[in-house]
Amino acid sequence: MAEQQQMMVSVEGRRVAIFLGDLFESGARVLVVPCSTTGSMAPEFVDRLDALRISRPVEVFAPGQVVEVSPPDSRQAILLAAVVADSGSTIQTVIEAVHTVGELAARIDGSDHAGDTAFPLLGSGAGGLSPEDSLRSIAIGYGAARPGLMPSVYVLDPKIFERLRKLSLSSTVPPEPTSSSSTPATAEAATTASDDTASATGSVETARKKRREELVPTHTDGPARVDELGRQGFARVLGRRIRDARKEETKNSRQAEVPRGGAFIVHLHAPWGAGKTSVLNFLADELRTVNKDAGEKRCVVVEFNAWRHQRIEPPWWWLMTTLYSGAVRELWKFDKPRAAWLWLRERLWRSKGGWPGYLALLLVAGAVTWAWQAGWFGASGDEELFSPTTVKDYVVTAAAIITPALTVWGLLHAMGRWVFTTSARGARRFMANTSDPMRTVQDHLADLTKWIHHDVVVMIDDLDRCKGPYVVELLEGIQTLFRDVPVTYVIAADRDWLADSYAKEYDEFVSAGGGPGQPVGYLFLEKTFQISTGLPQAGKRLNDFWGRILRSASVPDEQALKQARAAASRDLAGKTSEEARAEVLANPGRTPADEQARLETLAIEMVSERAQRQNQHTLEPFQQLLGRDPNPRAMKRLVNAYGIARGIETLQEVNLADNHLQEQQTALWTILTLRWPKLAGHLAHYPEHLEYVGSADPPATIPADLRPLFADPELRKVVEGEGVEAALTPEILRETPLR
């Protein structure tokens, strides 16, 4: 350690050593480096940490938070103290940070009498505190955390050092207590020091209480528009799967010269409050985004809240009204000519339904003309034509003829408008007065999708708040009435709620299907949805989110993430899945935005057309585990679900190296969730119960309706991985990001 000038001062009744010299040359056991709540710091500190090869965390800190960033294999500990916020530094923030440093230093030293702690004048730079206020804050915070030990403060500016010397001259340094047999003066000094320590401790507690009050904000319970749980990457994976499914369908229809395929229904399941609506928001934004390099077109996204419309019957009524009105609004944002064309075509279609009214109007006009020529309107002389008497006769006669005619015309014309009014009564009348109302509605919905000229995606939210009959009728209407219309539906709802709705509606037929782990309600869901997936587990992001909502800190920079995604797409473009994974493993990214963007790009590749073909090859050995008589639907659902599962794993940095055994474990868990969804939900919460598979007498802690399933040889084959190399274990279920 180089020779340095030093002095001893007393601040707030506490002894502080001040050195004129470099903090990093102090040789102290613990070094404290100031930073802002965004993680930035002064250039001189950045250079010194880089020279020590210290990786600085890039994260959002709370004011007063302290993080250890000690270099590996070093006896010296380096602590980052966040003391600079947007509004500068406060004395309370520095006191709280120093108190935390003192507590950490006591743990690092292992004794209250080992080593020392070196501080700069925290908050006196960009934070705006005076050197005197900074020194007082350090004395109070450290004295309260480590009574009897004094901190060391390092100053580089000789002028500030001399400025603080004046503080020393105006202060009285209390003598250090030497033993229990103190002199009265020493005892009095010790009492004074004790009072000062109590005062300092009180100041720290007061500061902490104030910070807690400031740092626990009020949050709304609305859906997220900014990604704080890493769900945006999952939405990008779903968006890619939806686009590719429609692209593949269009290509096949052209090759086979058949009409384009029908409805594609995706189920996003999770309990209330898990963030389904937020994922729908991110998915809508993704589908509205255009990647011209990939030849993508913007989708028309129509949003519908089922809970708000459940009183409008029949349930398909909302589809006819919302699809048209929502499409016009969407198109008006980016394709005004197409929006105007859609509006015009719709008006022409409605006018076709009013042709009886037009015919009635022509007949009335002809009758009026004939009556005029026949002289029914009075005298025909020119001088009498517009006299008060004849005008009155004209009005009375015309009213007698036209009023009933217009009434008839209005009723007939309204028949043609009922299909797209917002009146539920109109829908019921339309159904009662039309020989084949469903065919008319179905044909027109098909015409609408052609006129829109973009892929249509309908987002259905809050279906798990609706009554059972409405749930069933709505899903069955989509599945049957509109099954041949190429519209994608994304339905966010709790799986158990939907299954129970079906079970209640078809309770008379429970014995005809279903079984342990897959009741009859789940069989209906299996037939309804082409893709059914839960939300990825938040993992470590949940802890970060908890800290952010307590601290109300700023969220990650969306612009930086956007730029990182563009860079990741360029870097990984044209690479095979194996090459891209190797690239990401070798170079995960310099910043959190880079890391997230590269993982998202890799995850999207897992649901691409090419990846789907690779998945089919990977899943070939698993056909025997799909059941005694697997049908084509079960095979397609496995390929779809496995692709989504691998995408979620990639987002969570799981199995980036394409480990064959881990891929098989993912396939086994995917099969289990598809075949026995209720059991999978139970095992996700209680993975230790997997050990009882194959047991004829599982414990009573397992639900009664699931216990018979544990003796099922079909379940045992899946868990043990019959015919493949992998098997499922409780440890695997605990670590899986899939639910």
Number of C-alpha atoms within 10 A of each C-alpha: 9 9 10 12 11 17 13 15 23 19 21 20 24 26 22 25 15 24 22 19 20 14 21 17 12 20 15 19 17 25 24 24 26 27 26 25 22 19 17 18 17 13 9 9 16 15 11 12 19 12 9 11 12 15 11 16 15 13 15 21 25 24 27 27 20 24 18 16 16 21 15 11 6 8 13 14 20 23 18 24 30 29 32 31 20 11 8 16 24 20 19 23 28 33 30 29 27 31 28 20 29 25 14 19 25 20 11 16 17 11 10 14 11 12 16 19 24 23 22 23 24 33 29 20 15 17 20 15 20 14 20 16 17 22 26 21 30 32 26 27 27 31 29 27 22 19 16 17 20 18 22 24 24 23 21 14 11 12 10 13 20 12 13 18 17 11 14 18 12 11 14 14 17 17 13 12 15 9 9 8 9 13 12 9 10 18 16 13 19 17 12 14 22 15 13 18 24 15 16 24 20 14 19 27 18 14 18 19 13 13 18 13 10 12 17 13 12 9 9 7 7 9 14 17 14 16 15 17 19 20 24 23 27 23 24 23 27 26 21 21 23 23 19 16 16 20 14 12 16 16 12 15 13 11 8 9 9 10 14 16 17 17 20 23 23 20 21 23 22 19 16 13 10 14 17 25 22 20 26 25 18 23 25 22 17 20 25 17 13 13 11 9 6 7 7 14 15 18 22 23 25 22 19 20 13 23 17 13 15 19 13 17 17 17 23 19 22 21 20 19 15 17 21 21 14 18 23 22 15 18 22 14 9 12 11 14 11 17 20 14 14 22 18 12 15 17 12 11 15 19 17 13 18 19 16 18 23 18 12 17 18 13 13 19 15 12 14 18 11 12 14 14 11 11 10 14 20 15 13 14 8 8 8 13 15 13 11 10 12 16 15 13 15 18 11 12 15 15 12 11 14 16 12 12 18 16 12 16 20 17 13 18 20 19 23 20 19 20 25 20 15 15 15 18 14 18 22 15 14 20 16 11 10 12 10 11 14 14 13 12 18 17 13 17 21 16 15 19 19 14 16 20 13 16 20 20 24 21 22 20 21 18 25 22 17 19 15 20 14 21 24 21 17 21 21 17 16 21 18 11 15 22 17 19 23 23 22 21 21 24 25 26 23 21 23 18 20 24 23 17 21 23 22 16 15 13 13 9 12 14 10 8 11 16 17 17 23 23 21 24 24 25 18 18 17 20 12 19 20 19 23 23 23 21 20 21 19 16 13 10 14 14 11 16 17 11 15 19 16 17 19 17 17 12 13 16 10 12 10 14 18 14 13 21 21 14 15 22 15 10 15 18 11 10 11 13 18 12 12 21 23 15 15 20 14 9 12 17 17 9 15 17 21 22 20 23 26 28 29 27 25 24 30 26 23 27 29 19 16 12 16 18 12 15 21 18 11 15 17 10 13 21 16 14 22 19 16 9 10 12 10 9 11 20 17 14 20 26 23 20 22 27 27 26 27 25 28 29 22 27 27 25 16 17 15 20 14 15 10 13 14 17 18 21 22 23 26 26 23 24 26 20 24 21 24 20 21 21 22 23 15 16 19 18 12 14 18 14 18 21 14 16 20 19 15 13 12 20 12 8 8 16 12 12 14 18 22 16 23 24 17 15 12 17 20 18 18 25 23 17 19 16 13 15 12 20 19 18 16 15 11 15 22 15 11 19 20 22 21
